[in-house]
Amino acid sequence: LFPRKLDHQAPFLLTKAEVARILFKTATLKVGWQNSFRRPTMRLAWILLYCCGLRRGELLHLRLADADMDQGILRINETKFHKTRLVPFSSSVREELRRYLRQRRRQSFPMDVSTPLLWNGRQGDEGGPISPATLTSNWVCACQSAGVFSHHGRTPRIHDLRHSFAVEA
């Protein structure tokens, strides 16, 4: 009568070297006319997840206004349990954010403060935030390309970046 109890999957802790390999391999992700901004967007996504300990949903809901470049703080609105929190980031993350925003400006993507921080690389009505499915599929591609697999031979989950951040912090 009761649902079968699911086994708890222990987090896979990524090493700094594995994260570095994933970031390196992100530069080799395929780029097409529909996703011309894929590489810089995914690179920034992995950096924010690993260096700031964000949840996937928090990352996908960030707007340009949520990144305070002067103070080095991300404002996470309506997070888990409907709370808002401030997340500091390092000077190296600040430089990555600045590089991403410069590239985004050069591509003439919207820079209004209400637009999503992580842009899907499309112009016009099709432009907008990246989707959870896009984030996940790119994560799997980057991990496979970098040869990063869990003890069970699977690619790590995106949330494992948050666990790895917690251990490193």
C-alpha positions as CSV (number, residue, x, y, z in Angstrom):
1,L,0.0,0.0,0.0
2,F,2.9,2.3,0.6
3,P,5.3,3.5,-2.1
4,R,8.6,1.7,-2.4
5,K,11.3,3.5,-0.4
6,L,13.9,5.0,-2.7
7,D,17.6,4.7,-2.0
8,H,19.2,8.0,-1.0
9,Q,21.9,8.9,-3.6
10,A,25.0,10.2,-1.8
11,P,26.4,13.4,-3.3
12,F,29.4,13.1,-5.6
13,L,32.0,15.6,-4.5
14,L,33.8,17.1,-7.5
15,T,37.4,18.0,-7.0
16,K,38.8,21.4,-8.1
17,A,40.7,19.6,-10.9
18,E,37.4,18.0,-12.2
19,V,35.6,21.3,-12.1
20,A,38.6,22.9,-14.0
21,R,38.3,20.1,-16.6
22,I,34.6,20.7,-17.0
23,L,35.1,24.5,-17.4
24,F,37.9,23.8,-20.0
25,K,35.6,21.4,-22.0
26,T,32.8,23.9,-21.9
27,A,34.8,25.8,-24.5
28,T,34.3,22.9,-26.9
29,L,30.5,22.6,-26.6
30,K,28.9,22.7,-30.0
31,V,27.6,26.1,-31.1
32,G,24.9,26.6,-33.7
33,W,22.7,29.4,-35.0
34,Q,20.2,28.8,-32.2
35,N,22.7,28.7,-29.4
36,S,25.5,31.1,-30.4
37,F,26.0,32.1,-26.7
38,R,26.0,28.6,-25.3
39,R,29.7,28.5,-24.2
40,P,29.9,31.7,-22.2
41,T,26.5,31.1,-20.6
42,M,27.3,27.5,-19.5
43,R,30.7,28.5,-18.2
44,L,29.2,31.2,-16.1
45,A,26.5,28.8,-14.9
46,W,29.0,26.2,-13.7
47,I,31.1,28.9,-12.0
48,L,28.1,30.4,-10.1
49,L,26.9,27.0,-9.0
50,Y,30.3,25.9,-7.8
51,C,31.7,29.1,-6.4
52,C,28.5,30.5,-4.8
53,G,26.7,27.3,-3.9
54,L,23.5,28.2,-5.7
55,R,20.7,25.8,-6.3
56,R,19.7,25.2,-10.0
57,G,16.4,27.0,-9.6
58,E,18.1,30.0,-7.9
59,L,20.6,30.3,-10.8
60,L,17.9,30.1,-13.5
61,H,15.8,32.8,-11.8
62,L,18.6,35.4,-11.5
63,R,18.1,38.7,-13.2
64,L,20.7,41.3,-14.2
65,A,19.5,43.4,-11.3
66,D,20.4,40.6,-8.8
67,A,24.1,40.9,-9.5
68,D,25.7,43.8,-7.5
69,M,29.1,44.1,-9.2
70,D,30.3,46.8,-6.9
71,Q,29.6,44.9,-3.7
72,G,30.2,41.5,-5.1
73,I,26.9,40.1,-4.0
74,L,24.1,38.1,-5.7
75,R,20.6,38.7,-4.4
76,I,18.6,35.4,-4.5
77,N,14.9,36.2,-4.4
78,E,12.2,33.9,-3.3
79,T,14.5,30.9,-2.8
80,K,13.6,27.7,-1.0
81,F,11.0,28.3,1.7
82,H,10.2,31.7,0.0
83,K,13.2,33.4,1.6
84,T,15.6,36.0,0.1
85,R,19.3,35.8,0.7
86,L,22.5,37.6,-0.2
87,V,25.3,35.5,-1.6
88,P,28.8,37.1,-1.8
89,F,31.1,36.2,-4.6
90,S,34.9,36.5,-5.0
91,S,36.8,38.9,-7.2
92,S,37.5,36.0,-9.7
93,V,33.8,35.4,-10.0
94,R,33.3,39.1,-10.5
95,E,35.7,39.1,-13.4
96,E,33.9,36.1,-15.0
97,L,30.6,38.0,-14.6
98,R,32.1,41.1,-16.2
99,R,33.5,39.1,-19.1
100,Y,30.2,37.4,-19.7
101,L,28.3,40.8,-19.6
102,R,30.8,42.3,-22.0
103,Q,30.3,39.4,-24.4
104,R,26.5,39.7,-24.0
105,R,26.6,43.4,-24.7
106,R,28.7,42.8,-27.9
107,Q,26.1,40.3,-29.1
108,S,23.4,43.0,-28.6
109,F,21.4,40.9,-26.3
110,P,19.1,42.7,-23.9
111,M,20.8,44.4,-21.0
112,D,17.8,45.7,-19.1
113,V,18.0,45.0,-15.4
114,S,14.8,42.9,-15.5
115,T,16.2,40.4,-18.1
116,P,17.5,37.0,-17.1
117,L,21.2,36.8,-16.2
118,L,21.7,33.6,-18.1
119,W,20.6,34.3,-21.7
120,N,19.6,31.5,-24.1
121,G,21.5,33.2,-27.0
122,R,18.5,34.0,-29.2
123,Q,17.4,37.3,-30.5
124,G,13.9,38.7,-30.6
125,D,10.8,37.0,-29.2
126,E,12.7,33.7,-28.8
127,G,15.3,35.2,-26.5
128,G,15.0,34.6,-22.8
129,P,16.4,32.6,-19.9
130,I,18.0,29.2,-20.4
131,S,15.7,26.3,-19.5
132,P,16.3,23.7,-16.9
133,A,16.5,21.1,-19.6
134,T,19.2,23.1,-21.5
135,L,21.2,23.5,-18.3
136,T,21.0,19.8,-17.6
137,S,21.8,18.6,-21.1
138,N,24.8,20.9,-21.3
139,W,26.0,19.8,-17.9
140,V,25.9,16.1,-19.1
141,C,27.8,17.0,-22.3
142,A,30.5,18.9,-20.5
143,C,31.0,16.2,-17.9
144,Q,31.2,13.5,-20.5
145,S,33.6,15.5,-22.6
146,A,35.8,16.1,-19.5
147,G,35.6,12.5,-18.4
148,V,34.0,13.3,-15.1
149,F,31.9,10.4,-13.8
150,S,30.7,9.4,-10.4
151,H,31.7,6.1,-8.7
152,H,28.8,4.4,-10.4
153,G,29.9,5.5,-13.9
154,R,27.2,8.2,-14.3
155,T,27.7,12.0,-14.8
156,P,27.4,13.9,-11.5
157,R,24.2,15.7,-10.8
158,I,24.1,19.5,-11.1
159,H,23.3,19.7,-7.4
160,D,26.6,18.0,-6.7
161,L,28.3,21.3,-7.5
162,R,26.4,22.8,-4.5
163,H,27.6,19.9,-2.3
164,S,31.2,20.4,-3.5
165,F,31.0,24.1,-2.8
166,A,29.8,23.4,0.8
167,V,32.7,21.0,1.4
168,E,35.3,23.5,-0.1
169,A,33.8,26.4,1.9
